[in-house]
Amino acid sequence: MKYQNAAVILPEEILSGLRAYFQGGLLYIPRAEEKKEWGGANGTRQYYAERNRLIREAHRQKVPIKELAARFGLAENTVRNIIYRHREGSPPEERMREGRRKSF
């Protein structure tokens, strides 16, 4: 991050307005863009959604959890979570209650 002198880049009216709230220090001004969802910018969210869909589909076709775990490089518990979380019909955030996970 490059620091710039506000007196050089801001009009005097804005600068004097800022001085009413803040003087003589470093002030961070964030960009005016919306925050993107997790994995939305680089395709990670889509990658995991497709992987999880493939896992659920294979499980419906009676592929054992142990085989799915080996095929996708996941722990068996992770495969179970993917399968049963989908069955419950709600994302994990909605099942969080006071810092504890609802049991399946």
Summary of the structure (lengths in Angstrom):
residues: 104
radius of gyration: 24.4
end to end distance: 45.9
largest distance: 70.6
contacts: 176
relative contact order: 0.06
helix: 52%
strand: 4%
